[in-house]
Amino acid sequence: MRGARAQSNTGSKEGVNSSKQQKKKKEITIDSFCTGNEQRANETEGEGSAKEKSEIPANWIQALEELKMQFKTQLREAEDNWEKTLKTKISHLETENSVLKAKINQLENEAKEMKDEAKQMKDEVKKMKDDLQRKSNQKEKDDQKTKDEIQSLRTRIQQLESSDFTRQQDSIKQNQKNENIEENMKHLIHKTEDLENRSRRDNLRIIGLPEDHYKRKSLDIILQEIIKENCPEILEQEGKVEIDRIHRSPPVLNPQLTTPRNVIAKFKNYQTKEKILQAAKKKSFRYQGTTVRITQNLAASTLKKRKAWNTIFRKARELGLQPRINYPAKLTIFLQGEVWSFNKIEELQELVKKRPDLNRKFDVQAQNSRESSKG
């Protein structure tokens, strides 16, 4: 690159020198041309002056002199113009030479910078190569360590799989035991609930009896008056109703509650209790102008199961299906001359799905979800 630039610089200098030599040669040629013309003219004048004086007219000689003068003038002007043009070209060449020198310097500087950058890149490549080599060595060590750890993990996994199979067998046996225990628990809970309900078979629950009556009279007397007011035929048949025990539940009054506490009454005679309960199912009982409800005194778990049927029970009654809640929490309806009994809501749902006419009337899932949210 630098050699090419030097040759271009030398070529420009030689061009300037050749132009100067041409100018000098041109000047010599012009002078010699004018001098040669004069000499030839003088020789011509010396050789044939007599002939010209005798043969050439005077006006021609004058015209020739004028042509000589005119030719010299034009020649001088051409020489001046050519000199000016040459100077202008030389000036342009010198300017271009300066520009070329500046570009050469710039290219030399750029070449130097590129050389420095190449050296820097070479150093960086070497550094990167060293880093890669170091990382490669480290990776080999890590790979070997990982392989050892994988082998160790495989050994441990095999041991765990072996022990896990034993645990699975034990877990299957334990699940079977748990299922048996759950079945037994369900059976025991059912039996306990049944025993609790049977222990309350002689009881009645009185709901809605105001607290102020309790302050004026004993609950035993109030119950006798309720029976006398709503079903006097029982008193006429059996005389005074014998009550084993009667009390409020809960025993302590909560001042924050706005509703009166329930009254639990235990009768000595189960048949008398059943007569009062059947009478309460046929009509609403009242006591001194206040409506009271008489229901069975069942266990809390049984009451909760019965409460789950409330929405469906009301809907069935609206549809004229004559619903009943039988012991302990079984829903019974009359549908197209047949008696249908359901221990769980899911059983009713299955029937509704099979009967499109009931599906439009019963929205069991929505009713059940509303009832659960209330609970």
Secondary structure as GFF3:
##gff-version 3
##sequence-region A 1 375
A	DSSP	alpha_helix	2	47	.	.	.	ID=ss1
A	DSSP	alpha_helix	49	55	.	.	.	ID=ss2
A	DSSP	alpha_helix	58	199	.	.	.	ID=ss3
A	DSSP	beta_strand	203	207	.	.	.	ID=ss4
A	DSSP	alpha_helix	211	216	.	.	.	ID=ss5
A	DSSP	alpha_helix	219	230	.	.	.	ID=ss6
A	DSSP	alpha_helix	232	238	.	.	.	ID=ss7
A	DSSP	beta_strand	243	249	.	.	.	ID=ss8
A	DSSP	beta_strand	262	267	.	.	.	ID=ss9
A	DSSP	alpha_helix	270	282	.	.	.	ID=ss10
A	DSSP	beta_strand	285	287	.	.	.	ID=ss11
A	DSSP	beta_strand	290	296	.	.	.	ID=ss12
A	DSSP	alpha_helix	300	307	.	.	.	ID=ss13
A	DSSP	alpha_helix	310	318	.	.	.	ID=ss14
A	DSSP	beta_strand	324	326	.	.	.	ID=ss15
A	DSSP	beta_strand	330	335	.	.	.	ID=ss16
A	DSSP	beta_strand	338	342	.	.	.	ID=ss17
A	DSSP	alpha_helix	345	354	.	.	.	ID=ss18
A	DSSP	alpha_helix	356	361	.	.	.	ID=ss19
A	DSSP	alpha_helix	364	374	.	.	.	ID=ss20
###
